[in-house]
Amino acid sequence: MSDKEKSERYRQGMETRRSVLGDAWVDGAEARKTAFDEPFQDLITEAAWGHVWSRSEWTGRERSMVTIALLAALGQDEELALHVRATANTGASAEDLREAMLHVAIYAGVPAANHAIKIVKQTLAEMEGSKA
């Protein structure tokens, strides 16, 4: 999609994506984009970031907690770590993540939560280390 063809929803999505994931991460993802995955990247920027994440009914913190719980339940480890790192921008706390993992344990199973908790703890520790 050329810059001229980019919709307002795409532009809003890119703004939201940057505010949640950070400029460095988005710039890196954009730099890795190829002709093969460009349509997919445009789709998620418009749909996930421009439509769902940009809605005003929930805060970024609330969306972050729900997203993390869903990714944990689905076993999407890389995306889970990415969204744990994004809590630095969304305001979801370690306590929020702990509560989300308890929900995962009950509604998606203890093994899924156990695995996700390891990823959340490791990612939070890495984030703490980068603040030092």
C-alpha positions as CSV (number, residue, x, y, z in Angstrom):
1,M,0.0,0.0,0.0
2,S,1.6,3.3,-1.0
3,D,1.7,6.2,1.4
4,K,-1.0,7.9,-0.7
5,E,-3.3,4.9,-0.3
6,K,-2.9,4.6,3.4
7,S,-6.3,5.1,5.1
8,E,-7.0,7.2,8.2
9,R,-7.5,3.9,10.0
10,Y,-4.0,2.9,9.0
11,R,-2.6,6.2,10.2
12,Q,-4.4,5.9,13.5
13,G,-3.2,2.3,13.8
14,M,0.4,3.3,13.3
15,E,0.1,6.0,15.9
16,T,-1.4,3.5,18.4
17,R,1.1,0.8,17.5
18,R,4.0,3.2,18.1
19,S,2.5,4.4,21.4
20,V,2.1,0.8,22.7
21,L,5.1,-1.0,21.3
22,G,7.5,2.0,21.0
23,D,9.1,3.6,18.0
24,A,12.2,1.4,18.1
25,W,10.3,-1.8,17.8
26,V,7.9,-0.5,15.1
27,D,10.8,1.0,13.1
28,G,12.6,-2.4,13.3
29,A,9.4,-4.2,12.1
30,E,8.9,-1.8,9.3
31,A,12.6,-2.2,8.2
32,R,12.1,-6.0,8.1
33,K,8.9,-5.8,6.1
34,T,9.1,-7.3,2.6
35,A,6.8,-7.4,-0.4
36,F,5.6,-10.8,0.9
37,D,4.5,-9.7,4.3
38,E,3.6,-6.1,3.6
39,P,-0.1,-6.8,3.0
40,F,-0.2,-8.7,6.4
41,Q,1.6,-5.8,8.1
42,D,-0.9,-3.3,6.6
43,L,-3.8,-5.5,7.7
44,I,-2.7,-5.7,11.4
45,T,-1.9,-2.0,11.5
46,E,-5.4,-1.2,10.3
47,A,-7.4,-3.9,12.0
48,A,-5.6,-4.7,15.3
49,W,-4.0,-1.3,16.0
50,G,-6.3,1.1,14.0
51,H,-9.6,-0.5,14.9
52,V,-9.3,-2.5,18.1
53,W,-6.4,-1.0,20.1
54,S,-7.5,2.5,19.1
55,R,-11.1,2.2,20.5
56,S,-11.8,4.4,23.6
57,E,-14.0,1.9,25.5
58,W,-11.0,0.3,27.3
59,T,-7.8,1.8,28.5
60,G,-4.4,0.7,27.1
61,R,-3.8,-1.0,30.5
62,E,-7.0,-3.0,30.1
63,R,-6.3,-4.0,26.5
64,S,-2.8,-4.9,27.6
65,M,-4.0,-7.3,30.3
66,V,-6.6,-9.0,28.0
67,T,-4.1,-9.3,25.2
68,I,-1.5,-10.8,27.5
69,A,-4.0,-13.3,28.9
70,L,-5.1,-14.4,25.4
71,L,-1.5,-14.7,24.1
72,A,-0.6,-16.8,27.2
73,A,-3.6,-19.0,26.7
74,L,-2.7,-19.5,23.0
75,G,0.9,-20.3,23.8
76,Q,2.1,-17.4,21.6
77,D,5.4,-16.9,23.5
78,E,7.1,-14.3,21.3
79,E,4.0,-12.1,21.1
80,L,3.5,-12.6,24.9
81,A,7.0,-11.3,25.7
82,L,6.5,-8.4,23.2
83,H,3.2,-7.3,25.0
84,V,4.8,-7.7,28.4
85,R,7.5,-5.3,27.3
86,A,4.7,-3.0,26.1
87,T,3.3,-2.7,29.6
88,A,6.0,0.0,30.1
89,N,3.8,2.1,27.8
90,T,0.3,0.8,28.7
91,G,0.5,1.1,32.4
92,A,-0.3,-2.5,33.2
93,S,1.6,-3.5,36.3
94,A,3.3,-6.7,37.4
95,E,0.3,-7.2,39.8
96,D,-2.0,-6.8,36.8
97,L,0.0,-9.5,34.9
98,R,-0.1,-11.8,37.9
99,E,-3.9,-11.5,38.0
100,A,-4.1,-12.2,34.3
101,M,-2.0,-15.3,34.7
102,L,-4.4,-16.5,37.5
103,H,-7.3,-16.2,35.0
104,V,-5.3,-18.1,32.4
105,A,-4.8,-20.9,34.9
106,I,-8.5,-21.2,35.5
107,Y,-9.9,-20.6,32.0
108,A,-7.1,-22.0,29.8
109,G,-5.3,-24.4,32.1
110,V,-2.5,-24.6,34.6
111,P,0.1,-25.8,32.1
112,A,-0.5,-22.8,29.8
113,A,-0.3,-20.4,32.8
114,N,2.8,-22.1,34.2
115,H,4.6,-21.7,30.9
116,A,3.4,-18.1,30.4
117,I,4.4,-17.2,34.0
118,K,8.0,-18.2,33.2
119,I,8.0,-15.9,30.1
120,V,6.4,-13.0,32.0
121,K,8.8,-13.3,34.9
122,Q,11.8,-13.5,32.6
123,T,10.6,-10.5,30.5
124,L,9.9,-8.4,33.6
125,A,13.3,-9.2,35.0
126,E,14.9,-8.2,31.7
127,M,12.9,-4.9,31.8
128,E,14.1,-4.3,35.3
129,G,17.7,-4.9,34.3
130,S,17.4,-2.5,31.5
131,K,16.3,0.2,33.9
132,A,19.4,-0.2,36.1
